[in-house]
């Protein structure tokens, strides 16, 4: 048995939006046709999720977060398309957190378990497990899957021992521009 999504009034969800099991949409929010929201994702109030925006599973979206879906909009030349494929894409991967009033300017990708600070403006991709703040957003450190701060520098690519989270014991290796969870060590 799956949990139905909870939509708090007076939010609007257009036909053609996809909302996963157990997702929560806060009050005064708008979910457009073509938006995709994964299972367990929590969207706080006063947030609009447009066509072309995909939120993975267990994403947290703070109140008043803003998504764009057109890099160079013109009122005189509106897009007639209603499917996500016709818009500039914004993807927020599983487990990521977007702080209150964060703005994501499409096209952009926020990596798995990344953390975007409150009020940050994301204009380029954010690597997995990165913590970004500011306008424009810049990397200030790295975060664990559990949300704990891992530090200001990434583990070396060929470190003998992977970085470990002091809170939960998860370990991480460098992967591309971001981090990849390697597993759990013994309890911290």
C-alpha positions as CSV (number, residue, x, y, z in Angstrom):
1,X,0.0,0.0,0.0
2,X,1.4,3.4,-1.0
3,X,0.7,6.7,0.7
4,X,-1.2,9.2,-1.4
5,X,0.4,12.6,-1.8
6,X,-1.0,15.3,0.5
7,X,-1.9,18.6,-1.1
8,X,-2.6,21.4,1.4
9,X,-5.3,23.9,0.4
10,X,-5.5,26.3,-1.4
11,X,-2.7,24.8,-3.6
12,X,-3.3,24.1,-7.2
13,X,-2.1,21.0,-9.1
14,X,-2.7,21.0,-12.8
15,X,-3.8,17.9,-14.7
16,X,-0.6,16.3,-16.2
17,X,1.6,17.0,-13.1
18,X,3.2,13.8,-11.6
19,X,3.4,13.6,-7.8
20,X,4.8,10.5,-6.1
21,X,3.6,8.6,-3.1
22,X,3.9,10.3,0.2
23,X,4.8,13.6,-1.3
24,X,3.6,16.8,0.5
25,X,2.7,20.1,-1.2
26,X,2.4,23.0,1.2
27,X,-0.3,25.6,1.2
28,X,-0.5,28.3,-1.5
29,X,1.7,26.3,-3.9
30,X,1.2,25.7,-7.6
31,X,2.3,22.5,-9.5
32,X,2.1,22.9,-13.3
33,X,1.3,20.3,-15.9
34,X,4.5,18.6,-16.9
35,X,6.2,19.0,-13.4
36,X,7.4,15.8,-11.9
37,X,7.7,15.3,-8.1
38,X,9.2,12.2,-6.6
39,X,8.0,10.0,-3.7
40,X,8.5,11.4,-0.3
41,X,9.4,14.9,-1.5
42,X,8.2,17.8,0.8
43,X,7.4,21.2,-0.8
44,X,6.8,23.9,1.7
45,X,4.2,26.7,1.1
46,X,4.3,29.5,-1.5
47,X,6.3,27.5,-4.0
48,X,5.6,27.1,-7.8
49,X,6.9,24.1,-9.6
50,X,6.7,24.6,-13.4
51,X,6.8,22.3,-16.4
52,X,10.3,21.2,-17.0
53,X,11.1,20.9,-13.3
54,X,11.8,17.4,-11.9
55,X,12.2,16.9,-8.2
56,X,13.6,13.4,-7.2
57,X,12.6,11.4,-4.3
58,X,12.9,12.7,-0.7
59,X,13.7,16.3,-1.8
60,X,13.1,19.1,0.6
61,X,12.0,22.4,-0.9
62,X,11.9,25.3,1.6
63,X,9.1,27.9,1.6
64,X,9.0,30.3,-1.3
65,X,11.6,28.5,-3.4
66,X,11.6,29.6,-7.0
67,X,12.1,27.5,-10.2
68,X,12.4,28.9,-13.7
69,X,11.8,26.9,-16.8
70,X,12.9,29.3,-19.6
71,X,16.4,30.8,-19.8
72,X,15.4,33.7,-22.0
73,X,11.6,34.4,-21.7
74,X,9.6,36.8,-23.7
75,X,6.1,37.8,-22.9
76,X,5.4,38.6,-26.6
77,X,6.5,35.1,-27.7
78,X,5.1,32.7,-25.2
79,X,5.8,29.0,-25.4
80,X,2.8,27.1,-26.5
81,X,4.2,23.7,-25.3
82,X,2.8,22.0,-22.2
83,X,5.1,19.1,-21.9
84,X,8.3,19.1,-19.8
85,X,10.4,18.2,-22.8
86,X,9.6,21.6,-24.4
87,X,11.1,23.7,-21.6
88,X,14.6,24.3,-20.2
89,X,15.1,21.5,-17.7
90,X,15.7,21.9,-13.9
91,X,16.5,18.6,-12.1
92,X,16.9,18.2,-8.4
93,X,18.2,14.8,-7.6
94,X,17.2,12.5,-4.7
95,X,17.7,13.7,-1.2
96,X,18.7,17.3,-2.0
97,X,17.6,20.2,0.1
98,X,16.6,23.7,-1.2
99,X,16.5,26.4,1.5
100,X,13.8,29.0,1.9
101,X,13.6,31.5,-1.0
102,X,16.3,29.6,-3.0
103,X,16.1,30.4,-6.8
104,X,17.0,27.8,-9.5
105,X,17.6,29.4,-12.9
106,X,17.0,26.8,-15.7
107,X,18.6,24.8,-17.1
108,X,20.3,23.5,-13.9
109,X,20.9,20.3,-12.0
110,X,21.2,20.0,-8.2
111,X,23.1,16.7,-7.4
112,X,22.1,14.0,-5.0
113,X,21.9,15.1,-1.3
114,X,23.3,18.5,-2.2
115,X,22.2,21.4,0.1
116,X,21.3,24.8,-1.3
117,X,21.2,27.6,1.3
118,X,18.3,29.9,2.0
119,X,18.2,32.7,-0.5
120,X,20.9,31.3,-2.8
121,X,20.5,31.7,-6.6
122,X,21.7,28.6,-8.5
123,X,22.8,29.5,-12.0
124,X,25.0,26.4,-12.7
125,X,25.0,22.7,-11.7
126,X,25.6,21.8,-8.1
127,X,27.6,18.6,-7.5
128,X,26.3,15.7,-5.3
129,X,26.7,16.4,-1.6
130,X,27.9,20.0,-2.2
131,X,26.6,22.8,0.1
132,X,26.1,26.1,-1.9
133,X,25.2,29.6,-0.7
134,X,25.1,33.1,-2.1
135,X,24.2,35.0,-5.2
136,X,25.3,33.4,-7.5
137,X,25.6,30.2,-5.5
138,X,29.1,28.9,-4.8
139,X,30.3,25.8,-3.0
140,X,31.2,26.4,0.6
141,X,31.5,22.8,1.8
142,X,30.2,19.2,1.7
143,X,27.3,17.5,3.4
144,X,26.4,13.9,4.4
145,X,23.3,12.1,3.3
146,X,22.0,12.7,6.9
147,X,22.6,16.5,6.4
148,X,25.7,16.8,8.7
149,X,28.5,19.1,7.5
150,X,31.5,17.1,6.3
151,X,33.9,19.9,5.9
152,X,35.2,22.5,3.5
153,X,37.3,20.3,1.3
154,X,36.6,17.1,-0.6
155,X,38.4,13.9,0.2
156,X,41.4,13.3,-2.1
157,X,40.6,11.2,-5.2
158,X,42.9,8.4,-4.1
159,X,42.8,8.8,-0.3
160,X,43.7,5.7,1.7
161,X,40.7,6.1,3.9
162,X,37.4,7.7,2.8
163,X,35.9,10.7,4.6
164,X,33.4,9.7,7.3
165,X,30.5,11.5,8.8
166,X,30.9,12.0,12.5
167,X,27.1,11.9,13.1
168,X,26.0,8.7,11.2
169,X,29.2,7.0,10.1
170,X,28.6,7.1,6.3
171,X,31.8,7.3,4.2
172,X,32.4,9.2,1.0
173,X,34.7,9.1,-2.0
174,X,35.3,11.7,-4.6
175,X,33.3,11.2,-7.8
176,X,33.5,13.7,-10.6
177,X,32.9,17.1,-9.2
178,X,31.0,15.8,-6.2
179,X,31.0,13.0,-3.6
180,X,29.6,9.5,-3.7
181,X,28.5,7.6,-0.6
182,X,30.7,4.6,-0.2
183,X,28.8,2.9,2.7
184,X,28.6,2.8,6.5
185,X,31.4,2.4,8.9
186,X,30.8,1.1,12.4
187,X,28.6,3.4,14.4
188,X,30.3,6.7,15.3
